Amino acid sequence: MLMHSRSNGLARSNGLARSNLSARSGAREVKTPSATRGGLSGLAVGAMLLASGFVPCAANADDFTGPYIGTQFSYGTTDYNISDDNPNGGNNAYSHTRASENEVIPSIFAGYGLVQNDWYFGGEVEYTRPSTEYSGWERTGVNTFERKTEHLSSWAVDLRVGRKLGPASLVFARAGYVGGRFKDTLAGQGGISSYSESQTLHGVRFGFGSETSLGAGLKLRADYVYSHYNSMKFTTPANIKANYRPSTSLFRLGLAYHFNDADEVSAASAENFAGPYAGALLGYGSVGSQDGTEDSGHTQITLPGVSGGLVAGYGVTKGAFYLGAEGELGLGAQEFEDEFPQTGDKQEMKKTYALSVAGRLGYALTPKMMVYTKVGLTRAHFKSNLNMPNDTPARTGSDSADLNGVLVGVGSELLLDENYIVRLEYTHTAFERWDYIDSAGEHKFKPNENLVRVGMAYKF
């Protein structure tokens, strides 16, 4: 539970984790549940977005009815569930999940909505140019090659169903069709010539979100969207049979202009958020990094998992502005595992806990709702385990390191009553590089973490 202190205003108003792909053979399993990750993230974000509605001071009763246009920026990853095979089959089959590097992704959208008895029904179209990619060295049988998989563009048509929580606040769920253009390039060694293939894939997506009136027809939007595409299949001139199925997991912030809404929303005071608080956070996230050696090449790996935290802090206010600081003990189960079932070789990397301190700067949209940004420092513990007796030479052992990082984030808080506050928060942390050496050479592991979490706080 994430918790904040009662104020007078409220009383008045209410290391080894590289893939080692170029030195391996044998069928491979990577236990990286990307579909589960998307579902859990969606439920977590959706739950808090449903809680983030508020009652503003003035707006039309039907200000979500009519046409609108807008733009938004997304942050997240494209996961590629890849399986390759070469002409020999058998132990040369290879499967794994890899993720693109996280990037800010712009998109545009337009739609139309209708409100009946506070229920919202609408349709929306969207176009995006992600330009995200995964690149790394891989091995199928005797063939070692460099792969680059790119998400070039996407488009979607959604239905939205929602509920107004006040004259200018809407929560909604979305579901619909998504299409995308993807490109896979293999640059080979060992007799494999370079080959590139582009295809259009189709799929479905779902998400949850909320919108808030800012006045003058503008709406602030936040949502989470998970998309799942069908498979892309092709065979290279070297007879490598490639097959992958992409999915995306995105947290998005946007601004829309509604043509039928021109009312203003009056300013509010942040004093209800002042004072000490303590509570807890729970959500889902992933740690991604390029990992490898100069000789074997580098591969993007991902450590997904549930992440929680215990927090405590204090804030002061001036008008609608909030300034505060908080500390957190982060606990999680983010883990990467690479395994060769035929040989029993296994490689693991885990992030176990973290300590962080951060400052928060916020702005009250109403007496009961505040949005904020946060910036701080963190120190996290990473642990690796290597058990590869069948490698040449054999490699076994474990290692650990405490890595420092810088975190930035955005979030919103909603007062439920005099003592309880709920929170939705997204944070990104860039950690320092971890250099370590084994028989394959010097590894360079530099993780970045993305978390979406909900919480509850108690004000003392």
N, C-alpha and C positions, 0 to 999 in steps of 0.2 A: 504493500500500500504506500502510495506517494502522498505526503501530508503537509499543510500550510497553517499559520497561527491566526487566531481570531483577532480582528482589528476593530477599532471604534467605528470605522466606516461600515463594516459588515453589520455591526450591532444596530446601526441605523437603517440600512437599506436591505440587508439580507447576506628443422635443420636438415634438417635432413629430409625435408619434405619434398625434394625435387622428384620428378617423375622418372628420371633415369631411363627415358624412353629409348635413347639411341643405343643402349647397351643391353637390351633385354629381348627375350623372345618368349612366347607362350601366351595362352589366352589370359586375358586380364579382366578383373572386375574392380570397379571403383565404387565404393558405397557412398554415393553422393546423391541423396534423394532430392533432386531439384524440383520434382512435381510436388512432393510433400512440403518442401520449403516454401514454394509459392502459395500453397493452400493455407499453411499456418500463418505466413506473413499477411495474407489477405484477411484472415479472420481476425488477427490481432489489430491490424490497422482499421479494418471495418468497424470493429467494436468501439474503438476510441472515436472514430469519426462520427459514429452514431451518437456518441456522448457529447460531441463538441458543439451542438446547436445551442443558440442563445436567443434571448429576446431583445432586439435593438429598440431604439427610442422612437423611430418613425419610419414607415415604409408603406407601400401599397399592399393591400391584402392579396392581390394577384400578380405581384411583380415578377414572378417566374413564368408567367404565361406569355407566349409569343416567341418570335425569332431572336437568335443571338449568334454572335461570332466571338472568337477568342484565340488566345495563344497560351501555351504552357511550356514548362521545362521539366523534364523527367530526369531522374537519376537512378541507375540500377544496372543490371547485367543481362546479357543474353547467354543462356546456357546451351551447350551443344552436347547432346547425348550421342556420342560417336561410336560406330562399330565398323571396323575394316576387316577385310580378309584378302589373302593372296592365293595364287593358284594351288598351293599345297594344302590349304585348309587346316583342319585339326588344330594343333597347338599354335598355329600361326594366326588364328582368329584373335581379334583384339577389340576390347570394348572399354569405354571410359566416358566420364563426363568432364567437360572442360567449360570454363566460363570466360567471357570477354572481360577486358578491363572496364571498370566503371567509368562512365562518361556522362556529362550533361547533354541531354538530347532535346532539341526544340521540336515543337509540332504546332499545327494550327487545327482548329475545329469550328464547326458550325452546327446549329441544331434548332429545334423548335420544341416548346413545352406547353403543357396545358395543366392547369390546377383545378381540381374539382373536390370540394369539401376537404381542403387541406392535403389531398393526395395529388401527387405530381406524376404525370405520364409524358414521356418525350422520346424523341429520336435524335441521334447525333452522328455526324460523319467526321473523320479525322485523318490527317496525313502527317507522316513522320519521316525524317531522314536521320536514322540512328548513326550510321557510319561507325558502328562498333565492330571490333574484330577480336578473334583469338588467334594466336600464333605460337608455335612450338615445334619441337622435334619429336617424331614418333617412329615406331618400329612395328612392322608387320612381317613376321617370319624373318628372312634374311635381309629384308629391305628396310633401310632407314631413310626417312624423308622429312622435310620441313613442311608443315601445314599452316596455311593461313585461311581462316574461315571468317567471312565478312557478312554483316547484316546491313544491306545497302539502303533499303526503304521499307516502309510498311503503311498500310491503310486499313481503316476499320469502319464498320457500321454497327452502332449499338442502339439498344433500347434502354431507357433509363426509367426506373420507377422509384419514387421517393415520397417523403412525408415532410411537410412543413412543421417545424417546431416553434415557430413564431412568425410574425409578419415578414421578416426578412432573413430567415434561416431555413435551409433545406438540407436534409440528409437523403442519400440515394444509393441504390445498387444499380450496376450496369452489367449487361451481358450481350454478346453479339459475335459477329464474324470479323476475323482479322486475316489479312493477306500480307505477304512480305516477299521481298526479293533478296536471295542469298547467293553468295559466291564462295566456292571452295577451290583453293589452289594448292597443289602438291608440287614441291620442288625437290627432286629426288637425288639419291645417291645409289650406288650399287646397281647401275643400269636402268634406274627409273628416270624417264624424261619428265620435264615439267608439264603439268596439265592443269587446266582451269575449267570449271563448269559453273554456270549460273542457272538458277531455276527460280520460278515463282511457287511459293508454298502457301497453303491455306490452313486456317485453323479457327479456334474459338478462344474467346477471352471473357473474363469476368472481373469485377472490381467493386469497390465501395468508396464513398466520398461524401463531402459536404460542401455547400456553398453559402456564402455570407454576403449580404448587401453592404457595399461601401458608400452608396449614394451616387447620384448622377448616372444611373444605369449600369454601374460597374459592380461586378460580383467577384469576390475572391474565392478560389476553388482549391481544394486539396483532395487527392484521392490516391488509391493504390490499385494497380491493374496487373493481372497475371494473364499471359497469352501462351497458348500451346499450339504449335504448328504440326502438320503432317510431315512425313519423312522425305528427305532428299536423297535419292539413290542414283549412282552412276558408276561406270567402270572405266578406269584409266587405260591408255594404250599399253601399260605394263601389266594389265589385267588385275590391278588392285580394285576390289569391289568396295566402294565407299558408301556409307549409309549414316546419315545423322538426322536427328530430330531436334530442332531448336525450341526453346521457350524463353520468355522474357518475364522479368519481375521488376516493376518500376514504381517508385514513389514520385508523385507529380504535384507541382504547384502551378496554378494558372490564373489568368484574368480574363473575364468574359464581359462583353458589352451586350446588355439586353435592351432592345429597341423600345419596349413598352414601359420601361421603368426609369423615372427621372427624379425620384424623391431623394432627399438628403437623410443621412443617419447622423445624429448628434454625437459629440464626443462624450467620453466617460472618464471616471476616475479609477486609478489602479490601487487605491488605498486598501481595498479589501484583500489584496494579496501580500500586504506588508507583514513582516514578522518572521519568527522561526517556524520550521516545518521538518517533518521526517516521514519517510515512507519507502515504497518499493516500486521497481519497474520490472516488467516482463515482456519479452518479445522474441523476435527472430532476426538473425543476421548472418553475415558471412565475412570471412577474412580471405582476401585474394592476394596472390603474389606471383610474380615471375620468379622461377626457381630453376637452378641448374648450374652447369659449369661452362667455362669457355670452350672446352673440347666437345661436350655432349650437346650443347645448345640449351636454350631456356624454354620452359613450358609454363603456361598459366595454370596454377592450381587454386582450388577453392576449399575453404574450411567452413561449411555451413553448420548451423545449430541454434538451439534455444539459448537466449541470453537474458539474464536477470541482473538486478542490482538493488542494493540498499543505499538510500540517499538521505542526506540531511543538509539543511541550508538556512539562509536568512536573507530577507530582502527589505529594501526601503523604497518609498515611492515619492514622486513629485508630480502632481496632476495625473495625467494618464500614463506617465512613464514609470517603469520599474527597473531597479538596479539591485542585483543580488549575487550571492556566491553560494556554491554547494560542493560537497564532497560525496564520492560514491565508491562503494566496494562492489565491483562487478564480478558476477559469477556466471559461468556458462559451460556449454558442452559442444563447442565448435571443433570439428574434427575432420581431417582428411585421411583417407585410407586407400592405399593402392595394394592390390594383391594379385599374385599369380597362382591360381588354384592348382595347376599341374605340378608346380615345384614347391609350393608352400611359402615362397618368399613374400615378405610383407613390408610395407613402409607406411609409417603413421606420423601425423603431426597434429598436435592439439594446442588450443589456447584455453587455459584453465581459469585464471582470475586476473583482475586488473584493479588498480587504484587510480582515481582521477580527482582533480579539482578543476572547477570551471566557474567563470563569471557569466551571469545572465543579464541581458538587456531586453526589457519587454515593453509592450504597449497595450493598454486596455482598450478593447473594442467596445465593451459594455462593462457595467459594474460587476458582471459575473464571468466575463471571458477575457483572457489575455493571450496574445501571441508573443513569442520571444525568440531571440537568437542566443547561442551560447558558444564560448570559446574557452579552451582549457588545455591542460596537460594530463597525460596518462602514462602509467607504467604497467605493462602486461607481461604475464609469464607464459612462455611458449615451451612445449615439451615435445621431443621427437623420439621415435623408436625405430630402429632399423634391424631387420632380421632377414638377411639375404645370404644364407649359406651356400646357395647354388650359383651365386654370382661369380664372376672371374675378375679379380680375386674375391673370395668370400668376404662379406661385410656384415658385421653385427655390432650392436651397441646402442646406447641412448645418450641424449644430450638435452640440455635445457638452457634457456636464456631469458633474461628480463629486458624487454625492449621499451624504450621511451617513445612517446608519440605526441602529436598535436591533434586535438579534436575540435571540430566545429559542428554545429547543429542548429536545427530550428524546431519549434514545437508550439503547442497551444495548451492552455489550462482552462478548466471550467469549474467554477464553484458549485457544488451540489447543495450545500447548506452552510451553516456557520463554521463548521470545522473541516469538512471534507472537500478535497479537490481531486479531479481526475486530469490526467495528462496524456497527450499523444506527442511523441518525440522521434525525430530522425537525427542520427549523428554519423559523421564520417571521421575516421581517425587514420592519419598517416604515420606509420611507425618508422623508426630508424632501421638501417640494414643490418642483418645478421650474417656475418661471414664465418664459415666453418669449412674444414677440410676433411675429406676422406680419401680413399684410394682412387676415386675417380677425378679428384682435383678439388679446387676451391669453389665452394658454393656461395651464391649470393641470394639471400632470401630477404625481401623487403615487402612486408605485408601492409595492406590497407584494409580497414574494416568499415562495414556499413551495417547499421542497426536501425530497426524500426521497433519501437517499444511503447507499451501503454503502462500507466501507473496510477496509483492512488496515494494521496498525501494527507496527513493530519496536521492541522494548525494548532499549536499549543496555546 
